[in-house]
Amino acid sequence: MKDPRLVAFGERVRQIRKEKGLSQEALADLAGIDRSYMGHIERGDQNVTLTKIHQIADALDVLATDLL
């Protein structure tokens, strides 16, 4: 069973990514993360580190707290 906190985080990343008009691949490139890993994050399958949260936030040009 997926952790609801990871699912919520992934949904928030996807929401902001789409609002910014970015593909999953483009966001992954900007964040320096493998595209398939980004997919796992957005589906709530991956427990991300604080470093990855900041990489994603920087790529989306938002604060890390905006993703939580």
N, C-alpha and C positions, 0 to 999 in steps of 0.2 A: 504494500500500500504506500502510495506517495505521501510525503510529508506536505500537509496543506500550506505550510509556510514557503516551501520551495516552489509549489505550484503558483502561489500568489506572486512570488518574486518573478517567476518566469512570465506570468501574464502581464505584469507591470512592464517588464522589459519589452515584451512584444507590443504592448499598447503604445509606449513612447516611440519605439522604433517605427511603427506604422504611422504615427502622427508626424514623424519627421520625414516620412517618405523614403525610408531606407529598406532595402531588402535585407534578409537575414545574412546573406553573404557579404553585403556591403558593411553591415555593422560588425560582423566578425573580423573583416579586414581592418576596419578602423580601430577595433579594440585589440588587435593582435591575437585573436583567438581563432582556433580552427572552426570552420563553418558547422561541422557536425557536432562539435562540442557546444556551440551556440544553440543548436537545435535542442540538445539535451537540456540546456539551461532553461530555454523557453517552455519546454514541456514539463519542467519540474522534476526531471530525472536526475539532475546533477546538483550536488551540494557544493556551491561555489565558495572559493576563498574570499577573504576581504580584498586581496589584491585584484582578483578578477572583477569583483563588484566595482571597484574604483576604475578599472580599465573600461568596463562597459559604460559607467557613468560618464567618464571623460569622452568616450566615443560618441555618446548621445548628447554631450554638452549639457548635462544636468548634474546636480549634486547626488552623491551616493545615497543620501537620505531620501531622495525622490523615488528611489527604486524599492525602498523598504516599506 
